[in-house]
């Protein structure tokens, strides 16, 4: 039986993943998943020059956001960022 994260990776086309805590200053995630409760203090979305305050909140375990995230900081918890794997054809 596959884990929830393995199933999510398959649904997302088995793209590259970055598991993070703290700040990711420069990223290009098209999806962010929080496997445990996580507090997000900064989230910048592609096209918005500054942090989007409506997205700075506590996310319950299992939350998945399909957004073009360019920077993110979580003060507690864990995030998994999915980005396009440029090595794939």
C-alpha positions as CSV (number, residue, x, y, z in Angstrom):
1,X,0.0,0.0,0.0
2,X,1.3,3.4,-0.9
3,X,1.6,6.3,1.5
4,X,-0.5,9.5,1.0
5,X,2.7,11.3,-0.2
6,X,3.4,8.6,-2.8
7,X,-0.1,8.8,-4.1
8,X,0.0,12.6,-4.3
9,X,3.3,12.4,-6.2
10,X,1.7,10.0,-8.7
11,X,-1.3,12.3,-9.1
12,X,1.1,15.2,-9.8
13,X,3.0,13.3,-12.5
14,X,5.9,12.1,-10.2
15,X,7.5,15.6,-10.3
16,X,10.5,16.7,-8.3
17,X,9.8,17.5,-4.6
18,X,11.4,19.7,-2.0
19,X,10.7,18.9,1.6
20,X,11.3,22.0,3.7
21,X,11.0,23.6,7.2
22,X,11.7,27.3,7.7
23,X,12.2,29.6,4.7
24,X,12.5,28.9,1.0
25,X,13.5,32.2,-0.5
26,X,13.4,31.4,-4.2
27,X,11.3,28.6,-5.4
28,X,8.9,27.7,-8.3
29,X,6.4,25.3,-6.7
30,X,3.1,24.7,-8.5
31,X,1.8,22.8,-5.5
32,X,2.5,22.8,-1.7
33,X,1.4,20.0,0.6
34,X,1.4,20.2,4.4
35,X,1.5,16.6,5.8
36,X,1.3,17.8,9.4
37,X,-0.2,21.0,10.9
38,X,2.0,23.8,9.7
39,X,2.1,27.6,10.3
40,X,2.9,29.7,7.3
41,X,4.2,33.2,8.0
42,X,5.2,34.2,4.4
43,X,3.8,33.0,1.1
44,X,4.5,34.8,-2.2
45,X,2.5,33.9,-5.3
46,X,3.8,34.3,-8.9
47,X,2.6,37.7,-10.1
48,X,2.1,39.2,-6.7
49,X,5.1,41.4,-5.8
50,X,4.7,40.9,-2.1
51,X,3.6,38.3,0.4
52,X,-0.1,37.3,0.2
53,X,-1.4,37.9,3.7
54,X,-4.6,35.8,3.2
55,X,-2.4,32.7,2.8
56,X,-0.4,33.4,6.0
57,X,-2.2,31.1,8.4
58,X,-2.2,27.7,10.1
59,X,-2.8,24.8,7.7
60,X,-4.3,21.6,9.0
61,X,-2.5,18.3,8.3
62,X,-3.2,17.1,4.8
63,X,-3.8,20.5,3.2
64,X,-2.7,20.8,-0.4
65,X,-2.5,24.2,-2.2
66,X,-2.3,24.3,-6.0
67,X,-0.6,27.7,-6.5
68,X,2.5,29.1,-8.2
69,X,4.5,29.7,-5.0
70,X,7.7,31.7,-5.4
71,X,8.7,32.1,-1.8
72,X,7.4,30.5,1.4
73,X,8.3,30.5,5.1
74,X,6.8,28.1,7.7
75,X,7.4,28.7,11.4
76,X,6.3,25.3,12.5
77,X,5.5,22.0,10.7
78,X,6.7,20.6,7.4
79,X,6.0,21.5,3.8
80,X,6.5,19.6,0.6
81,X,6.9,21.7,-2.6
82,X,6.3,20.2,-6.0
83,X,8.0,21.7,-9.0
84,X,8.3,20.7,-12.6
85,X,11.1,18.3,-13.2
86,X,13.2,19.9,-16.0
87,X,15.2,16.7,-16.5
88,X,12.1,14.9,-17.8
89,X,11.3,15.2,-21.5
